[in-house]
Each structure stands twice: as structure tokens, then as C-alpha cells.
Amino acid sequence: MPRFCIRETASEAHKAGAALLLRRIRQHYDDDSPDRKEKLVLLLSTGNDALSVYKYLVDFHKRNLISFKNVVIFMTHEFCVGKEHPASIHTVMWNSFLKHIDIEPGNVHIMNGLTDTDAAATCADFDNKMAALGGIDLAFCCPELDANIGFNMNGSSLSSKSRLKTFAHSTCLSYANSFNGIENIPKRGFTVGMASVMSATDFISVCTGEGMQQAVVALADSSVSHVNCLSLIQYHSGAIIIADDAACSELRAKTVRYFSFTQRRIDPKDFPEEGLEKIKPLPFTPPPTSKGSGVLRVVNILLLRNGELRNDELWVRHGKVISPAQRFWEAHNIKEYAAEWVLDGRGCICTAGLIDLQINGAFGVDFSSPSLTTEQINVVTKGVLSHGCTSICPTVITSSPETYRAVLPLLPRRKGGPELGANMLGTHLEGPFLSELKYGAHDINYVRAPTQGFHDAVKMYSVMESVCIVTLAPELEGSLDTIKGLTDNGVVVSLGHSSATLGEAEEGVRWGASLVTHMFNAMRSFNHRDPGIVGILGSKIAKRPHFGIIVDGLHTHPVSVRMAYNAHPAGCVLVTDAMEAMGMPPGSYRLAGKEVTVVDTTVFGGGRAHKATLSGTDILAGAVPSLIDCVRNFINFTECTVAQGFEAATLRPAEAINIQETKGHLNFGADADFSLFHPTSMDPIATFVAGELSWSADDSLLAGNGLSKL
């Protein structure tokens, strides 16, 4: 009969199970006798109870109470799916346990669900590996909802070996949630045999909740039969079952009284969770590194991935984000898996680098100046790194053809890095095909309609290779043909500086426009009978365009920002519309030859910021905030999550110009453009372009990490 330890709650049972495993692994670690086995061999399962126990083990490992360096793990089962499948045992164990501990990659054995060899040979190899290590020392196997261990269903014999099993309907039902529906569950899976389970020196299981009542009855209160394979555990002389009250509610009263009586003996195995504070921490060992691997590992961060911030790690190699799980499964030892550099992010927020699609200049540089130089461009691209920005679209506003010919060749698409700063994604040409009624701070003398369609655009700009975005007014003569010609040539068309009606704006979208320039500004004001371009936010058009919005507290009221975001959250793109005064003190500056006055002023909702207007007027002439300032304001104005706020400056701009496959996120395979931000102030701490450290606010962040050479 197994030893039963009954706890009142599930969390108490999970902690007791984890404590028992901790003591067993520490016993092996602390054993210095000459006849000690070199490796402690564990057979582990998954399931809610097992995963809850692993959380405690991860915590013990973080507190340096346990090490898995001398542990070998075999998993009880695997579905016939790829390792990368979100419900595969490979993925579940990696995310919940393996990536958090110090185990050698070669010491983890999970049968390959998509094996391209003979299934019988795969199973035999799995069993032979267990035998070669001297068998299983400890089996930690928690039953699944169908009261099975692995895929050993009712009828499995005591002597069954590892094998490929076809699932019974009850097994499919128990895993339906993991696969988002029973129709998505594979029909077969690999499982370890009951012979391996029963041969383990020790056996531990944790069962909690009413869903485990059937399992607990099988373990303690039913007759032993291969018809109920879980009942075979009653024959295991070293079995310990830990259960909560809910799981034991179907046991006979005398059985519960018996277990409660025997537990009063205060055997250490009955109360393993007591006295944990007396366990001495192990000697500290830093994360392993592997010189020459070329891999950067950023740890202790809040990583923005798939729309949420999570405690995770970022792995980078050759300028790309890589999967540590894939690296782990492909490695034979810790050296093949380890990174060359390990950076402690100290709890920082880690996001893809910010992307600014509309920046007219900064740090005393105006991109629309005919005297622009490459050196001045580099001042901006390197300067925005201090804002966490890794990519920009240098913006040239309405200018003469001579200015376009002088400036555009200097603004090619260009990869960035420590020497060149932020990536240049292509030029944003804001004009000259704008409405004479909504030209804003642009020079009215150069504003015109593209009467000859796309031909006029080519003639005006001359150099088209580096053009990424063109802003125009859709209601002008020739605009629709211009939109089609530009989009056919890979240029994103944005609607702006326009007095278009809603119908004219929607027609522009039908012809290919996919972006709106600084929503609410320089366009027909919203009217309930004809909302103009603003109405695109609520339009039923097939694909609503993304929209840029300046969230500096001056260009757009917080309520307007919130309304726009709530209407079309997936389309919201934060832009600075910055001019050369960004990063500079108040004073006199220029924008495309016009004099601009910058003063310190009060913004909507309180607070202060710099305001740029054409000298002698109240006409806004670009803006002055950094993109991270806009992110902070946006989160405050809309009350969105921090993750959503950052996505409006990373993923959404990438989507708007169709580069989301490689930029705007930190999914595996993406470009390793990323930034670290303080977790509360959101001040930029460090910026990486293509995996290279390109700017840092705090050299102490890098101390001891060997990153100075990156």
C-alpha cells in the first residue's frame, strides 16, 4: 500500500510534493560517498498537478536550494506532433520548467512525436537509455484527468514497455482543452511503459481537486487489476501519494482515518515541506557561457511578446532573435546550448525597438534642408537611440523639386548599428500633393495637385528607390491614379493634409491608401453628417487603414486620442512628427526654410512640454517630443496596458509599412532590434540594433557582462 499524505488544499499538496522532490535531489547532490550514482534519473509527467509542483521547484532553483546538473530526466509521454507545437510535451516542459533550471540539454529525454524512424526502434532506444543509466531512481508521475500515467490506458499490463499508442476517446477528452478542441488532438502518442514506472526505486504522485477522485480511489481504495492500470501503483513499495481533501472525498471513511492515523507518526516523508528554511543554499554559480557561440542572452526582463509582458529571456544570434528551446533540443551538452554573453536586464521592460514613421528632424537637423549632409543625418539616427528608437522614416515635407533632388539621395534605406544608429526604413514624403485648405506649416508656394497622376510624382521626386511613404490628399485631381501608381511600386500611401469627405477618403483607401497621417490634424474637422478622414476610424470599408497620431499633449486632446484608439486599436501608430528642436532647448529653429519658435508650455491635462509654432503665428510646426514620451502619454491618455502602449510604437508602425515579418516584435526569426526600459519610469536604459549594443544610459548595466565589445 502506498504511503498517503493528505493536505487540506491543493497548494499545500503541491508544495509538499515539491519539497519531497527537493529533498530527494539534494540527498543525491550532497552524497559524497564513492558508490553514489553519477546521475540521478527521474521519470516525470505533465498535467496540472505536475506543472504546479514544477513551479515550486523553479522557485527553489532561483533561491539556489537545488541544482539539476547531475539529474537526468525522462518524460512519460509525447503526442505525435512537432516539438514546436504549443501543446507538445517538449514545449510545455520547456516553458514551465526546463528553461528555468540548470540541466544539461543532453540529460533530457523526450520521445520524438514526429520520429522519421521506426516507432518500435524509437521506443526501444528510449528504454535502452533508461537501462544504461541504471534505471529510474524516482518516478514523479501525476495522473491525467483520465486517471492514467502517460498514455497507459486501462488494460495496460504491468510489464508493458515504451510504445506508440492510439488514444481512447476518454484520453482525447482529457486533452481537449490543450489542443483547443477534441478535433485538433492527434490520434496517437508515445508513452513509457508501466514496467518502467513500476521499476523506479521511488514513486511520488500528487493528486488534487475533485477531478482526481477517480485516480485517488484507484491508488488506494480499489482492487488491483490491469483493467485499472493506475491501481498497479498499490504494488509499489516506495510509492508516496500526496493528495488534498477534495481529491480524497470519494475514499471510504476508514481509509481516510487510516491514512490520517499513520501520518501522525511525523515521519519526515509525511511532512517534507517543514523545515525548508534550514536547507542551506548551494554555492552560487553564474549562468554558463560558451565563448565563440556568438549568442547574447538577456535575462531577468519583462519581455514584450505576443501582446503581453512576461518574465522571460531574449536570445539573439547573428542579428536575429532565436529560439532557446530549439537551441536546447539541438544541443548535446551545455556548451553547445550556452550563450557567449549573458546580460542581466535587472527587471527592465524589453521591447522591440521603437519605430518612428514621421520624423522631420531632431537635434538641430532638418531633413528638409537643401544643405542636409550625411553627417547631420547620422546625428539624428544616433541620437534617437537614446529614446529607445531603432528605426525611422526620415520625413521631408513639401519642398521644391530641387530640394527633393538634393535631399533624397542622402536618405537611402540603410541598416543601422553602433556607428550609424537607427535603421532608415525609407523616406516619408509629406507633400507636395496636399490640399491648399489644409497645408498647415507647409509652404503654400509648393503645394499642388498631381494632375498627371503617378507621372507627376515621379517627376517631382526624381529619386523613388528610397521612398517608403507618401502623404497626399485623396480629393485632388490625379490623386487616385497617383495612389495606384505608388502602391503598385511598393510605396505606402497615407492620407493627410486634406479636406476630403468621408467618401473621398474611402475611395482613396479603395485605390490603395493604407495609412492616415497625424489623425485629427490638418484635415476636415469631424462633423456628424460628414466626418471626413476622421470617419475612417468607424468606416465599414473592407480594410481600415492604420493611422498615425501625435500624442504630445498639444496636437491632440487626450479624449480624442482615447476615442481614436478605442475605435481602431489595431491601427493606432504613434509618431513624433518631430522637427529639428527635438532634443534641444527652447528657442528659434527652422522647418523647411520657415522660422519656428519653440517655447515651454502647459499641455492638455496638465504637465509641460515644448511647443513648436511658425514664428509670429499659432500654427503648429511639427512637434518636439521623443517617441518614448508619446508612449508614456498614450498609456496615460487611453489607460491601455503597457504592452499595448509599446505595441503602438513597435508592432503597429511595422504593420503599417508591411515590415512586420521581421520588425516590430521579438518573435523568433525577427530582427534583433530591441530596447530596455526602466520598469516604472519607462526611461530608456539600453538600445540594441541587429543584436549589437548601440547605446546605453547606464554603463553599470553592462558591468561584468563582457558586453563592452558588442
Stockholm file with secondary structure:
# STOCKHOLM 1.0

chainA/1-710         MPRFCIRETASEAHKAGAALLLRRIRQHYDDDSPDRKEKLVLLLSTGNDALSVYKYLVDFHKRNLISFKNVVIFMTHEFCVGKEHPASIHTVMWNSFLKHIDIEPGNVHIMNGLTDTDAAATCADFDNKMAALGGIDLAFCCPELDANIGFNMNGSSLSSKSRLKTFAHSTCLSYANSFNGIENIPKRGFTVGMASVMSATDFISVCTGEGMQQAVVALADSSVSHVNCLSLIQYHSGAIIIADDAACSELRAKTVRYFSFTQRRIDPKDFPEEGLEKIKPLPFTPPPTSKGSGVLRVVNILLLRNGELRNDELWVRHGKVISPAQRFWEAHNIKEYAAEWVLDGRGCICTAGLIDLQINGAFGVDFSSPSLTTEQINVVTKGVLSHGCTSICPTVITSSPETYRAVLPLLPRRKGGPELGANMLGTHLEGPFLSELKYGAHDINYVRAPTQGFHDAVKMYSVMESVCIVTLAPELEGSLDTIKGLTDNGVVVSLGHSSATLGEAEEGVRWGASLVTHMFNAMRSFNHRDPGIVGILGSKIAKRPHFGIIVDGLHTHPVSVRMAYNAHPAGCVLVTDAMEAMGMPPGSYRLAGKEVTVVDTTVFGGGRAHKATLSGTDILAGAVPSLIDCVRNFINFTECTVAQGFEAATLRPAEAINIQETKGHLNFGADADFSLFHPTSMDPIATFVAGELSWSADDSLLAGNGLSKL
#=GR chainA/1-710 SS CCEEEEESSHHHHHHHHHHHHHHHHHHHHHCCCTTCCSSEEEEECCSHHHHHHHHHHHHHHHTTSCCCTTEEEEESEEESSCTTSTTSHHHHHHHHTGGGSCCCGGGEECCCTTCSSCHHHHHHHHHHHHHHTTSCSEEECCCCTTSCBTTBCTTCCTTCCSEEEECCHHHHHHTTTTTTSGGGSCSEEEECCHHHHHHSSEEEEEECSGGGHHHHHHHHTSCCBTTBGGGGGGGCTTEEEEEETTTTTTSCHHHHHHHHHHHTTCCTTTCTTTTGGGSCCCCCCCCCBCTTSCEEEEEEEEEEETTEEEEEEEEEETTEEECHHHHHHHCSSHHHHSBSEEEEEEEEEEEECEEEEEECEETTEETTCTTCCHHHHHHHHHHGGGGTEEEEEEEEESCCHHHHHHHGGGCCCBCCBTTTBSEECCEEEECSSCCTTSCTTSCTTTCCCCTTTHHHHHHHHSCCTTEEEEEECTTSTTHHHHHHHHHHTTCEEEECSBCCCHHHHHHHHHTTCCEESSTTSSBCCCCSSCCGGGGGGGCCCSSCCEEEEECSSSSSCHHHHHHHHHHCGGGEEEECCBCTTTTSCSEEEEETTEEEEEEEEECTTSCEEEEEEETTSCCBCSBCCCHHHHHHHHHHHHCCCHHHHHHTTTHHHHHHTTCTTTSSSCCTTSBCCEEEECTTTCCEEEEEETTEEEEESCGGGGTTTTCTTC
#=GC SS_cons         CCEEEEESSHHHHHHHHHHHHHHHHHHHHHCCCTTCCSSEEEEECCSHHHHHHHHHHHHHHHTTSCCCTTEEEEESEEESSCTTSTTSHHHHHHHHTGGGSCCCGGGEECCCTTCSSCHHHHHHHHHHHHHHTTSCSEEECCCCTTSCBTTBCTTCCTTCCSEEEECCHHHHHHTTTTTTSGGGSCSEEEECCHHHHHHSSEEEEEECSGGGHHHHHHHHTSCCBTTBGGGGGGGCTTEEEEEETTTTTTSCHHHHHHHHHHHTTCCTTTCTTTTGGGSCCCCCCCCCBCTTSCEEEEEEEEEEETTEEEEEEEEEETTEEECHHHHHHHCSSHHHHSBSEEEEEEEEEEEECEEEEEECEETTEETTCTTCCHHHHHHHHHHGGGGTEEEEEEEEESCCHHHHHHHGGGCCCBCCBTTTBSEECCEEEECSSCCTTSCTTSCTTTCCCCTTTHHHHHHHHSCCTTEEEEEECTTSTTHHHHHHHHHHTTCEEEECSBCCCHHHHHHHHHTTCCEESSTTSSBCCCCSSCCGGGGGGGCCCSSCCEEEEECSSSSSCHHHHHHHHHHCGGGEEEECCBCTTTTSCSEEEEETTEEEEEEEEECTTSCEEEEEEETTSCCBCSBCCCHHHHHHHHHHHHCCCHHHHHHTTTHHHHHHTTCTTTSSSCCTTSBCCEEEECTTTCCEEEEEETTEEEEESCGGGGTTTTCTTC
//
